[in-house]
Amino acid sequence: EVRLVESGGGLVQPGGSLRLSCAASGYIYYCMAWFRQNPGKEREGVATIDSSLIDTNYADSVKGRFTISKDIAKTTLYLQMNSLKPEDSGTYYCAARTSRSCGDVLTDPGKVGYWGQGTQVTVSS
């Protein structure tokens, strides 16, 4: 059993930064990821990191602006978001796939085994 709890969301102006955190309990040596969703839209993959902490993958829309990382000692997943745009707004979800490798989970949320409850990010002036 894996439990995921996100924090760090909020309101930020365009061009600003936020860092999301996800505290994980249970078996933590899985592929982990961040997804986001807006009302009426499908949940989309933002970034993934595999259990080696070496392989990362990003959605094209966030490459160069977002960084996913994981602190094994603190069992915490992070998403550093810089140069935020209004289109980055949404509910951000922490996720874990029950596999050490992420594979194509970025584009297939159906392969996620565990979800957090989400944290809201609003980018607006």
TIRO-2110 file (N, C-alpha, C; in Angstrom, 1 decimal):
// TIRO-2110
0.9, -1.2, 0.0, N, 1, A
0.0, 0.0, 0.0, CA, 1, A
0.9, 1.2, 0.0, C, 1, A
0.5, 2.2, -0.8, N, 2, A
1.3, 3.5, -1.0, CA, 2, A
0.3, 4.6, -0.7, C, 2, A
0.7, 5.5, 0.1, N, 3, A
-0.1, 6.7, 0.4, CA, 3, A
0.7, 7.9, 0.0, C, 3, A
0.0, 8.8, -0.8, N, 4, A
0.6, 10.0, -1.3, CA, 4, A
-0.1, 11.2, -0.9, C, 4, A
0.6, 12.2, -0.4, N, 5, A
-0.1, 13.5, 0.1, CA, 5, A
0.7, 14.7, -0.5, C, 5, A
0.0, 15.4, -1.3, N, 6, A
0.6, 16.6, -2.0, CA, 6, A
0.5, 17.8, -1.1, C, 6, A
1.4, 18.8, -1.3, N, 7, A
1.3, 20.1, -0.7, CA, 7, A
2.1, 21.1, -1.6, C, 7, A
1.9, 22.4, -1.3, N, 8, A
2.6, 23.4, -2.0, CA, 8, A
1.9, 24.2, -3.1, C, 8, A
0.7, 23.8, -3.3, N, 9, A
-0.1, 24.5, -4.4, CA, 9, A
-0.4, 25.9, -3.9, C, 9, A
-1.0, 26.7, -4.8, N, 10, A
-1.4, 28.1, -4.4, CA, 10, A
-1.6, 29.0, -5.6, C, 10, A
-1.7, 30.3, -5.3, N, 11, A
-1.8, 31.3, -6.3, CA, 11, A
-0.5, 31.9, -6.6, C, 11, A
-0.1, 32.0, -7.9, N, 12, A
1.1, 32.7, -8.2, CA, 12, A
0.9, 33.5, -9.5, C, 12, A
1.7, 34.6, -9.7, N, 13, A
1.6, 35.4, -10.9, CA, 13, A
2.3, 34.7, -12.0, C, 13, A
1.9, 35.0, -13.2, N, 14, A
2.7, 34.5, -14.4, CA, 14, A
4.2, 34.9, -14.3, C, 14, A
5.0, 34.0, -14.6, N, 15, A
6.4, 34.2, -14.5, CA, 15, A
7.0, 33.7, -13.2, C, 15, A
6.2, 33.5, -12.2, N, 16, A
6.6, 33.1, -10.9, CA, 16, A
6.9, 31.6, -10.8, C, 16, A
7.2, 31.2, -9.6, N, 17, A
7.7, 29.8, -9.3, CA, 17, A
6.9, 29.2, -8.1, C, 17, A
6.8, 27.9, -8.1, N, 18, A
6.2, 27.2, -7.0, CA, 18, A
6.9, 25.8, -7.0, C, 18, A
7.0, 25.3, -5.8, N, 19, A
7.5, 23.9, -5.6, CA, 19, A
6.4, 23.1, -4.9, C, 19, A
6.0, 22.0, -5.6, N, 20, A
5.1, 21.1, -5.1, CA, 20, A
5.8, 19.9, -4.4, C, 20, A
5.3, 19.4, -3.3, N, 21, A
5.8, 18.3, -2.6, CA, 21, A
4.8, 17.2, -2.5, C, 21, A
5.3, 16.0, -2.5, N, 22, A
4.4, 14.8, -2.3, CA, 22, A
5.1, 13.9, -1.3, C, 22, A
4.5, 13.8, -0.1, N, 23, A
5.0, 12.9, 0.9, CA, 23, A
4.5, 11.5, 0.7, C, 23, A
5.4, 10.5, 0.5, N, 24, A
5.0, 9.1, 0.2, CA, 24, A
5.3, 8.2, 1.4, C, 24, A
4.3, 7.3, 1.6, N, 25, A
4.5, 6.3, 2.6, CA, 25, A
4.2, 5.0, 2.0, C, 25, A
4.8, 3.9, 2.6, N, 26, A
4.6, 2.6, 2.0, CA, 26, A
5.8, 2.3, 1.1, C, 26, A
5.6, 1.4, 0.2, N, 27, A
6.7, 1.1, -0.7, CA, 27, A
7.0, 2.2, -1.7, C, 27, A
8.2, 2.8, -1.6, N, 28, A
8.5, 4.0, -2.3, CA, 28, A
9.4, 3.8, -3.5, C, 28, A
9.8, 2.6, -3.8, N, 29, A
10.8, 2.4, -4.9, CA, 29, A
10.1, 2.1, -6.2, C, 29, A
9.1, 3.0, -6.5, N, 30, A
8.4, 2.8, -7.7, CA, 30, A
8.7, 4.0, -8.6, C, 30, A
8.3, 3.9, -9.8, N, 31, A
8.2, 5.1, -10.7, CA, 31, A
7.2, 6.0, -10.1, C, 31, A
7.5, 7.3, -10.1, N, 32, A
6.6, 8.3, -9.6, CA, 32, A
6.4, 9.4, -10.6, C, 32, A
5.3, 10.1, -10.5, N, 33, A
5.0, 11.1, -11.5, CA, 33, A
4.1, 12.2, -11.0, C, 33, A
4.0, 13.3, -11.8, N, 34, A
3.1, 14.3, -11.5, CA, 34, A
2.1, 14.4, -12.7, C, 34, A
0.9, 14.6, -12.4, N, 35, A
-0.2, 14.8, -13.5, CA, 35, A
-0.9, 16.1, -13.1, C, 35, A
-1.6, 16.6, -14.1, N, 36, A
-2.5, 17.8, -13.8, CA, 36, A
-3.8, 17.6, -14.5, C, 36, A
-4.8, 18.3, -14.0, N, 37, A
-6.1, 18.2, -14.6, CA, 37, A
-6.9, 19.5, -14.4, C, 37, A
-7.7, 19.9, -15.4, N, 38, A
-8.6, 21.0, -15.3, CA, 38, A
-10.0, 20.5, -15.5, C, 38, A
-11.0, 21.2, -15.0, N, 39, A
-12.4, 20.7, -15.1, CA, 39, A
-12.8, 20.5, -16.6, C, 39, A
-13.4, 19.4, -16.9, N, 40, A
-13.8, 19.0, -18.2, CA, 40, A
-12.7, 18.5, -19.1, C, 40, A
-11.5, 18.4, -18.6, N, 41, A
-10.4, 18.0, -19.4, CA, 41, A
-9.8, 16.7, -18.9, C, 41, A
-9.1, 16.0, -19.7, N, 42, A
-8.5, 14.7, -19.3, CA, 42, A
-7.2, 15.0, -18.4, C, 42, A
-6.9, 14.1, -17.5, N, 43, A
-5.7, 14.2, -16.7, CA, 43, A
-4.5, 14.0, -17.6, C, 43, A
-3.6, 14.9, -17.5, N, 44, A
-2.4, 14.9, -18.4, CA, 44, A
-1.1, 14.7, -17.6, C, 44, A
-0.2, 13.9, -18.2, N, 45, A
1.1, 13.7, -17.5, CA, 45, A
2.0, 15.0, -17.6, C, 45, A
2.7, 15.3, -16.6, N, 46, A
3.5, 16.5, -16.5, CA, 46, A
5.0, 16.0, -16.5, C, 46, A
5.3, 15.1, -15.6, N, 47, A
6.7, 14.6, -15.4, CA, 47, A
6.7, 13.3, -14.7, C, 47, A
7.8, 12.5, -15.1, N, 48, A
8.0, 11.2, -14.4, CA, 48, A
9.4, 11.0, -14.0, C, 48, A
9.6, 10.2, -13.0, N, 49, A
11.0, 9.9, -12.5, CA, 49, A
11.0, 8.4, -12.1, C, 49, A
11.9, 7.6, -12.6, N, 50, A
11.9, 6.2, -12.3, CA, 50, A
12.6, 5.9, -11.0, C, 50, A
12.6, 4.7, -10.6, N, 51, A
13.2, 4.3, -9.2, CA, 51, A
14.7, 4.6, -9.1, C, 51, A
15.4, 4.6, -10.3, N, 52, A
16.8, 4.9, -10.3, CA, 52, A
17.1, 6.4, -10.0, C, 52, A
16.1, 7.2, -10.1, N, 53, A
16.2, 8.7, -9.9, CA, 53, A
17.1, 9.3, -11.1, C, 53, A
17.3, 8.5, -12.1, N, 54, A
18.2, 9.0, -13.2, CA, 54, A
17.3, 9.3, -14.4, C, 54, A
16.4, 8.4, -14.7, N, 55, A
15.5, 8.7, -15.9, CA, 55, A
14.3, 9.5, -15.6, C, 55, A
14.3, 10.7, -16.2, N, 56, A
13.1, 11.5, -16.1, CA, 56, A
12.5, 11.8, -17.4, C, 56, A
11.3, 12.2, -17.4, N, 57, A
10.6, 12.5, -18.7, CA, 57, A
9.6, 13.6, -18.4, C, 57, A
9.4, 14.5, -19.4, N, 58, A
8.6, 15.7, -19.2, CA, 58, A
7.6, 15.8, -20.4, C, 58, A
6.5, 16.4, -20.1, N, 59, A
5.6, 16.8, -21.2, CA, 59, A
6.3, 18.0, -22.0, C, 59, A
6.1, 18.0, -23.3, N, 60, A
6.7, 19.1, -24.1, CA, 60, A
6.4, 20.5, -23.5, C, 60, A
5.2, 20.6, -23.0, N, 61, A
4.7, 21.9, -22.6, CA, 61, A
5.4, 22.5, -21.4, C, 61, A
6.2, 21.6, -20.6, N, 62, A
6.8, 22.0, -19.4, CA, 62, A
8.3, 21.9, -19.5, C, 62, A
8.9, 21.3, -20.5, N, 63, A
10.3, 21.1, -20.7, CA, 63, A
11.1, 22.4, -20.5, C, 63, A
12.1, 22.3, -19.7, N, 64, A
12.9, 23.5, -19.5, CA, 64, A
12.4, 24.5, -18.5, C, 64, A
11.2, 24.2, -18.0, N, 65, A
10.6, 25.1, -16.9, CA, 65, A
10.4, 24.3, -15.6, C, 65, A
10.0, 23.0, -15.7, N, 66, A
9.7, 22.2, -14.6, CA, 66, A
10.8, 21.2, -14.3, C, 66, A
11.0, 20.8, -13.1, N, 67, A
12.0, 19.8, -12.7, CA, 67, A
11.4, 18.9, -11.7, C, 67, A
11.4, 17.6, -12.0, N, 68, A
11.0, 16.6, -11.0, CA, 68, A
12.2, 16.0, -10.3, C, 68, A
12.0, 15.8, -9.0, N, 69, A
13.1, 15.2, -8.2, CA, 69, A
12.5, 14.4, -7.1, C, 69, A
13.3, 13.6, -6.5, N, 70, A
12.9, 12.8, -5.4, CA, 70, A
13.9, 12.7, -4.3, C, 70, A
13.6, 12.8, -3.1, N, 71, A
14.5, 12.7, -1.9, CA, 71, A
14.1, 11.4, -1.3, C, 71, A
15.0, 10.4, -1.5, N, 72, A
14.7, 9.1, -0.9, CA, 72, A
14.7, 9.1, 0.6, C, 72, A
15.7, 9.8, 1.2, N, 73, A
15.8, 9.8, 2.6, CA, 73, A
14.5, 10.4, 3.3, C, 73, A
13.9, 11.4, 2.6, N, 74, A
12.7, 12.0, 3.1, CA, 74, A
11.4, 11.4, 2.5, C, 74, A
11.7, 10.4, 1.6, N, 75, A
10.5, 9.8, 0.9, CA, 75, A
9.6, 10.8, 0.3, C, 75, A
10.2, 11.8, -0.3, N, 76, A
9.3, 12.9, -0.8, CA, 76, A
9.7, 13.2, -2.3, C, 76, A
8.6, 13.4, -3.1, N, 77, A
8.7, 13.7, -4.5, CA, 77, A
8.5, 15.2, -4.6, C, 77, A
9.2, 15.9, -5.5, N, 78, A
9.1, 17.3, -5.7, CA, 78, A
8.8, 17.6, -7.2, C, 78, A
8.2, 18.8, -7.4, N, 79, A
8.0, 19.3, -8.7, CA, 79, A
8.3, 20.8, -8.6, C, 79, A
9.5, 21.2, -9.1, N, 80, A
9.9, 22.6, -9.1, CA, 80, A
9.3, 23.2, -10.4, C, 80, A
8.5, 24.2, -10.3, N, 81, A
7.9, 24.8, -11.4, CA, 81, A
8.3, 26.3, -11.5, C, 81, A
9.0, 26.6, -12.6, N, 82, A
9.5, 28.0, -12.9, CA, 82, A
8.8, 28.6, -14.1, C, 82, A
8.9, 29.9, -14.3, N, 83, A
8.3, 30.6, -15.4, CA, 83, A
6.9, 30.1, -15.7, C, 83, A
6.1, 30.1, -14.7, N, 84, A
4.7, 29.6, -14.7, CA, 84, A
3.9, 30.5, -15.7, C, 84, A
3.0, 29.8, -16.4, N, 85, A
2.1, 30.4, -17.3, CA, 85, A
0.6, 30.1, -16.9, C, 85, A
-0.3, 30.9, -17.3, N, 86, A
-1.7, 30.7, -16.9, CA, 86, A
-2.2, 29.3, -17.3, C, 86, A
-1.7, 28.8, -18.4, N, 87, A
-2.1, 27.4, -18.8, CA, 87, A
-1.5, 26.3, -18.0, C, 87, A
-0.6, 26.6, -17.0, N, 88, A
-0.1, 25.6, -16.1, CA, 88, A
-1.1, 25.5, -14.9, C, 88, A
-2.1, 26.3, -14.9, N, 89, A
-3.1, 26.2, -13.8, CA, 89, A
-3.8, 24.8, -13.8, C, 89, A
-4.2, 24.3, -12.6, N, 90, A
-4.9, 23.0, -12.6, CA, 90, A
-4.7, 22.4, -11.2, C, 90, A
-5.3, 21.2, -11.1, N, 91, A
-5.1, 20.4, -9.9, CA, 91, A
-4.0, 19.5, -10.2, C, 91, A
-2.9, 19.5, -9.4, N, 92, A
-1.8, 18.7, -9.7, CA, 92, A
-1.8, 17.4, -8.7, C, 92, A
-1.6, 16.3, -9.3, N, 93, A
-1.7, 15.0, -8.6, CA, 93, A
-0.3, 14.3, -8.6, C, 93, A
0.0, 13.8, -7.5, N, 94, A
1.2, 12.9, -7.3, CA, 94, A
0.7, 11.5, -7.6, C, 94, A
1.6, 10.7, -8.3, N, 95, A
1.2, 9.4, -8.7, CA, 95, A
2.3, 8.4, -8.6, C, 95, A
2.0, 7.2, -8.4, N, 96, A
3.0, 6.1, -8.4, CA, 96, A
2.5, 5.0, -9.2, C, 96, A
3.4, 4.5, -10.1, N, 97, A
3.2, 3.3, -10.8, CA, 97, A
3.9, 2.1, -10.2, C, 97, A
3.2, 1.0, -10.1, N, 98, A
3.8, -0.2, -9.4, CA, 98, A
4.8, -0.9, -10.2, C, 98, A
5.8, -0.1, -10.6, N, 99, A
6.9, -0.6, -11.5, CA, 99, A
8.1, 0.3, -11.2, C, 99, A
9.3, -0.3, -11.3, N, 100, A
10.5, 0.6, -11.1, CA, 100, A
10.7, 1.5, -12.3, C, 100, A
10.3, 1.0, -13.5, N, 101, A
10.4, 1.8, -14.7, CA, 101, A
9.1, 2.5, -15.0, C, 101, A
9.2, 3.7, -15.5, N, 102, A
8.0, 4.5, -15.8, CA, 102, A
7.3, 4.1, -17.1, C, 102, A
8.2, 3.6, -18.1, N, 103, A
7.6, 3.3, -19.4, CA, 103, A
6.8, 4.5, -20.0, C, 103, A
5.6, 4.2, -20.4, N, 104, A
4.8, 5.3, -21.1, CA, 104, A
3.7, 5.9, -20.2, C, 104, A
3.9, 5.8, -18.9, N, 105, A
2.9, 6.3, -17.9, CA, 105, A
2.6, 7.8, -18.1, C, 105, A
3.6, 8.5, -18.6, N, 106, A
3.4, 10.0, -18.9, CA, 106, A
2.2, 10.2, -19.8, C, 106, A
2.0, 9.3, -20.7, N, 107, A
0.9, 9.5, -21.7, CA, 107, A
-0.2, 8.5, -21.5, C, 107, A
-0.1, 7.7, -20.4, N, 108, A
-1.2, 6.7, -20.1, CA, 108, A
-1.5, 6.7, -18.6, C, 108, A
-2.3, 7.6, -18.1, N, 109, A
-2.6, 7.6, -16.7, CA, 109, A
-3.3, 6.4, -16.2, C, 109, A
-3.8, 5.6, -17.1, N, 110, A
-4.4, 4.3, -16.7, CA, 110, A
-3.4, 3.3, -16.1, C, 110, A
-2.1, 3.6, -16.3, N, 111, A
-1.1, 2.7, -15.7, CA, 111, A
-0.7, 3.1, -14.3, C, 111, A
-1.2, 4.2, -13.8, N, 112, A
-0.9, 4.6, -12.5, CA, 112, A
-1.6, 3.7, -11.5, C, 112, A
-0.9, 3.3, -10.4, N, 113, A
-1.4, 2.4, -9.4, CA, 113, A
-2.0, 3.2, -8.2, C, 113, A
-1.4, 4.3, -7.9, N, 114, A
-1.8, 5.1, -6.7, CA, 114, A
-1.8, 6.6, -7.0, C, 114, A
-2.8, 7.3, -6.5, N, 115, A
-3.0, 8.7, -6.7, CA, 115, A
-3.0, 9.4, -5.3, C, 115, A
-2.5, 10.7, -5.3, N, 116, A
-2.7, 11.5, -4.2, CA, 116, A
-4.1, 12.2, -4.4, C, 116, A
-4.4, 13.1, -3.4, N, 117, A
-5.7, 13.8, -3.4, CA, 117, A
-5.7, 15.1, -4.3, C, 117, A
-4.5, 15.5, -4.6, N, 118, A
-4.3, 16.7, -5.5, CA, 118, A
-4.1, 18.0, -4.7, C, 118, A
-3.4, 18.9, -5.4, N, 119, A
-3.2, 20.3, -4.8, CA, 119, A
-3.4, 21.3, -6.0, C, 119, A
-4.1, 22.4, -5.7, N, 120, A
-4.5, 23.3, -6.7, CA, 120, A
-3.4, 24.3, -7.0, C, 120, A
-3.1, 24.6, -8.2, N, 121, A
-2.2, 25.6, -8.7, CA, 121, A
-3.0, 26.6, -9.6, C, 121, A
-2.9, 27.8, -9.2, N, 122, A
-3.5, 28.9, -10.0, CA, 122, A
-2.5, 29.9, -10.4, C, 122, A
-2.3, 30.1, -11.7, N, 123, A
-1.4, 31.1, -12.2, CA, 123, A
-2.2, 32.2, -12.9, C, 123, A
-2.2, 33.3, -12.2, N, 124, A
-3.0, 34.4, -12.6, CA, 124, A
-2.5, 35.7, -12.1, C, 124, A
-2.7, 36.8, -12.8, N, 125, A
-2.3, 38.1, -12.3, CA, 125, A
-3.5, 38.8, -11.7, C, 125, A
END
